Amino acid sequence: MMKKIIYILTLVLAVSCTGMGTTDPYVGNLNLLKVTADWPGDGFVRLGASVLVEDMNTGSRYSSLTDGSGEAAFSLPNGLYRVNLSGRNGSDVFNAAADKVVVSGADKVLQLNLAISRAGSVVIKEIYCGGCKKLPEEGDYQADQYFILHNNHYETEYLDGLCFGTLSPYNSTSANPWGEIDFIPIIQAIWQFPGDGDDFPLAPGEDAVICLRGAIDHAAQYPLSVNLNKPDYFVCYNTTYFPNTVYHPAPGDKISTERYIDVVVKTGKANAYTLSNASPTLVLFRAQETSIQDYVLVPENITPVPGSTVDNVVKVPFEWVLDAVEVFDARSSNNQKRLVPSLDAGYVLQTDIFLGRSLMRKTDEAASAASGYEVLEDTNNSLNDFYETEIQSLHE
């Protein structure tokens, strides 16, 4: 099927932090890794897909673009690598990924399984989970987590009935007990927006702020934090399931009770809702052909976490997912993928915690100018779509 192979070679030499400069100790002992995918028919655009290869031990990165045959090649030292491919074909986005690719002593051809999906309408714009310092007091603060949703579509969307949650395992550095599964394991609780279908519209380019913890003015006591007591903000609040007032104090006076997001089902034992502050995975979804309330009543739709006696997960189908973002802990070389490539083929790195940093989706400048409202990047690959900011977007 492929008549000609053009090797596009881009080798980025990592500068050593130990003072070795740009000298590559592996020169003269390199292997050719050729990356391709199980591409669809001849009409599918294969040229120019982004391929990123990362050394899982050192963090060194090598990047290239696919040629017209859908291939890219890298000259690499022996090592263990993570490979990520992503691109766009018209209105479709496509991604592929592989972890723990061994390159050792010989050339290698890696064929990736391609996942093709559509860009979303309501997407996750920002995740602030890492907390900040308590300055001028001593210590760290993490009762101020929030995330922001954005309508990336040209029509008004409605938040009514949308659900969200986080994955098992909580952290990217934890052992993943699931192996190959055909569902999303939502742990601890599922939250659902209120409304009867048209109560909470989100116009094209508009945002919605969701307070995962206290919807209060945190910055009044800790200036490096944020004020989450604002009109039109939503809050996760249920004192029956999550009574810990340190993380779930009574919402502020500017928060309408109509904007309290409630628990559909709780499957863990914690008294405060837990989103990893270093490496969460956040999933936005909507039940299809059933209500989420009816779905969780079916016993086989809830299953224990392997090896745990206290935690269960809800088995959310892949096709229900509207958007998902995976975060890796940049302080570790032991990050494990939790999401399948069709939902998020990559990850966004969070470099540290308790510094007020946030994770933000990039703006598509060209699409925004053409549309007349803010359009965000959405390739279903957080390597491309997200970046880390120095400060929360809601900081005043």
KADANOR-V303288 format. One record per backbone hydrogen bond with DSSP energy under -1.0 kcal/mol. CO is the residue of the C=O (numbers start at 1). NH is the residue of the N-H. Records with the same first field share a line. If there is no record, write none. Layout:
# KADANOR-V303288
CO->NH + NH
This chain:
# KADANOR-V303288
8->73
20->23
21->16
24->27
26->29
31->76
32->108
33->74
34->110
35->72
36->112
37->39
41->44
49->66
50->86
51->64
52->84
53->62
54->82
55->59
60->55
62->53
64->51
66->48
67->70
71->67
72->35
74->33
76->31
79->103
80->56
81->101
82->54
83->98
84->52
85->96
86->50
87->94
89->92
92->89
93->117
94->87
95->115
96->85
98->83
101->81
103->79
108->34
110->36
112->38
115->95
117->93
121->152
123->150
125->361
126->148
127->359
128->146
130->354
131->356
132->141
134->137
139->134
141->132
143->214
145->212 + 213
146->128
147->210
148->125 + 126
149->208
150->123
151->205
157->202
159->162
162->193
163->285
164->191
165->283
166->187
171->174
172->336
184->186 + 316
185->168
186->314
187->189
188->267 + 268
190->264
191->164
192->262
193->161
200->159
202->157
203->206
206->151
208->149
209->234
210->147
211->236
214->216
215->252
216->218 + 228
218->221 + 222
222->225
226->218
228->230
230->233
234->211
235->261
238->242
244->248
252->255
256->259
257->260
259->235
261->237
262->192
265->190
267->312
271->244
280->327
282->325
283->165
284->322 + 323
285->163
291->295
292->296
295->298
298->301
299->302
301->315
303->313
305->308
311->305
313->303
314->186 + 316
316->184
317->320
318->321
320->286
323->284
325->282
326->348
328->350
329->332
340->343 + 344
348->328
350->330
358->389
359->127
360->387
362->377
363->365
364->368
365->369
366->370
367->371
368->372
375->364
380->345
381->384 + 385
382->386
385->362
387->360
392->395
